[in-house]
Amino acid sequence: WEGESERNAAYMPLVGALEKFLPVDKHVKERGKPPRVLVPGSGLGRLPFEVIRRGYSCQGNEFSYFMLLGSNFILNFSVRPESCPVQPYALSTSNRRQHDDHLRTVWVPDVSPAEHITPGQDFSMCAGEFVEVYGEQKGEWDSVLTCFFIDTAKNVILYVRTIADIIRTGGVWANFGPLLYHYAEMPGEMSIELSWEELRPIIAQYFDIKEENYQDAYYTTNYNSLMQVQYHCIFFVAVRNDKPVQGVSNPVFK
């Protein structure tokens, strides 16, 4: 249960937006199947798991092989709750209260995915860079959920165009996270670092923003540590309008 409060702060607004603006029962009644939800930058797969257990179809997308190895183990090998001990802070010897704080053991997972996912549900993980994998899937997704993701772009405008292109008209994009542009401090790397004031009107070209606010969230926090990281995150829910995606961005994702 180490990360429960952190997950709730970041994931529940996104899941709540999905249930509010794209309810499963209504979609099944109108279209004959659950909404298809894409979660890029899905890490260890917890957000896609929360989506699928609520009756949606879902695909997680992740670039990091380290994350993919972890999600594969947790999701596919019927791991029992609290059956795997890990010591996530073993190499973090700064900001300790007690001499052995860094040796504290955490038992994972808190739930077994196999106990909540039924056979036949449309649930998958896809490896690869987001734009490269999904750039040609025009209008194929009913929703995209981005959590601590859009600032991983070298060119965030390319992410916006791609998301607008792959969501059908009337589909939903919900986002939660900061704008800590990952490539900003990397020598030799391109990085476009827009403020929210600059980014919002670009998004608003293709989406009608229905909800927007700032919410605080901790990130990979050791609650026993003397230092904790908290972001003042942008949360928004937007519905895709019918404006075609315009403009071209250089393929800087490679």
N, C-alpha and C positions, 0 to 999 in steps of 0.2 A: 504493500500500500504506500510505498515511499513516494511515488509520483502522483498520487490521486488528486490532490488539490491543484497541482500544476496542470494536470490533464484537464480537469474540470474547467479551469479558467480559460484555457485555450480552445479546447475541443467542443465543449457544450454550447457556446454561442454559435458555432458553425453547424452542429447537428440540429440545434433549435431552429436556425434559419432554414435548413433543409426541410424540416418537418412543417414549418409554417408556410413556406412559399412553394414547396413541391411535395405535398403529402402523397404517400404511397397509394392509399386507397383510391384517391381521386385519379391519379395517373393510371392505375391499373384499370379502372372503370372506363376511362377515356381512350387509352392506348393499348390496353390488353397486356401490359407488362410493367414491372417496376421501373422507376427512373434509373437511368445509367449515370453514375456519379464517378468522376475522376478525382483522385487525390494526388497531385504531383508533389514531390518532395516528402513522401510518406514515411521515410525513416524506417522504424521497426514495425510499421504496419498497424499501429494502434488506432489511428483515426479511421482508416478503411474498415477495420474490425468493428468499430462503434457504428459505422454507417451500415454495414451489412447485417448486423444483428437487429437493426430496426426495419429490415425488410427491403432495403434498396439493393440494386445491383451495383457493384463497386469494383474499381480497379485502382490499385496504388501504383505509383510510379516513383522509382528511386534510382539515382545515379551512382551512389556509393556502394561498392561491393561489400564493405564492412557492414553497412546497414542491411543489405540484402541477405547476407549470411545469417544475421541475427533474426530477421523476420522469417526467413525460411525455417529456421529451427523452431521458433515459437509457434508459428502458424501451422506447420505441416507435420509435426512429430508428436502430436497429442500429449504435450507436456502437461503434467498435473499441476494444479495450483500450488504455489510456494514450494516447488520441488527442486529449484536450482539456486544454490547460494552464489552470490557474487559480492565482491568487495570493490565497489565503483570508485572509492576515494583512496585506494591504497597508495597511489602515487602523489596524492595531494597532501603535502605535509605542512603547508602554510595555513594560517588562520584557524588552527585547531584550538578548541577549548580545553580538551583533555588529551593526555599523551597518546591514547590509543584510539582517538576518534577516527583516524584514517583507516583503521582496520575493521570498522563496523561492517557487519554482514547484512545484506539485503536479499530477501528470498523472492524469486520471480518464477513464473508470472503470477499476478494476483488472481487471474481467472484463466481457465483453459479454453482456448478458442474452439477446440473440437467439441466442447459441450454446448456451444452456442451457434455454430454454423451447421446448417442442415445440408444433406446431400442434394445436389441439384441447384443450390444457390449460385448465382453468377458472381463469383469472387475471385480476383486474380491480382497478381503483382507483375509489373512490367519493368525490366531493367533498361536504363538508357537515359540520355539527356532529353529533357521535356520537349523542347522545340523540334529536335531531330526526330523524335518518335511520333509525336502527335500533330506535327505541322500540316499534314495533308488530310487529317480526319475532319473535314469540313462538316459542321452541324451534326456530328455523330453523338454528342454528349448532351444530356439533359442538365447537368450541373457540374461545376468544378469547385472544389473546396481547397483553398490555399492557406496553409498555416505555417507561419515563419518561413515563407517560400519566396515571395516575389522579389525580395532583396538579394536572392542568390543569383540574379541575372547580371550579366555584363551590360546588357541593354534592356532595361525594364520595359521599354516600349515594345520590344519584340515579344516579351511575355504577354503584354496586354493584347497585342494583335493576335497572337496565337490563341489565347483563351477566347477572345471574341469570335475567332474563326471556327473554333471547334464546338462552341455551345450553340444549340439551335435557338431560333427566335422564341422568346418566352422562357428560355432556360435561365438558371440561377447561378451566379457566381457569389460565393461568400468568402471573405478574406479576414484573417486575423494575424497580426504580426507587426514588427517594427520596420524601419527602413535602414537597417544596418548593412549597407551594400558590401557584399563579401569580397569583391575584387578591388575595393577602393584603395587599399593599402598595399596591393601586390605589385611589385615592380614589373614593368613590361606588359601588364595586362590592361586591356581596355575596360573602362568602367564609367557608366553614365549614372550620376547620382542625383536624381530628382527629388525635390521636396514633395510632401503630400499636396501642398498648394499647386505645384506644377503637374503632378501626376493625376490628380483628380479629374481635371477637364479632359485629359486624354481617355481615361476610362469612361467618362460620361458621354463621349462620342458614340459609344457602342452599347452602353448600358444605362438603364434608368436606376439610379441609386435610391433604394427604398429605405435603408437604415444606415446610419453612420455615427460612430462615436469612438471615444478612446477608452481603453480598458487596460488596467495594470495586470501584468503576468510575470511570474518568476520563470526562470529558464535554467534547466539542469541544476537545480539547487540542492546543496547539502544543507539541510536545516540546522545542523549542529555547528556549521562553520561561522566564523566571525565575518565572513564576506558572502553576500548573496547578490545575484544579478536579477534585477527587475526592469522590465521594459514597459513603457507607456505605449500600448499597441493600438494600431488602427484596425477597427472592426467595421466592415461594411457588408451590406447585402445588396446585390444589384441584379436586375432582370435584363436579359439581352433584348435590345430593340431590333428593328429590321434593317438598320443601316449596314450596307456591305463594308467589309474591312478594306480600308484604303491605305496606300503607302507601302513602302518596302524598306525593310531593315537589312543591313548586311548580316550574313550568317556568322555572328561572332561567338556562337555557342560552342564551337569546336575548340 
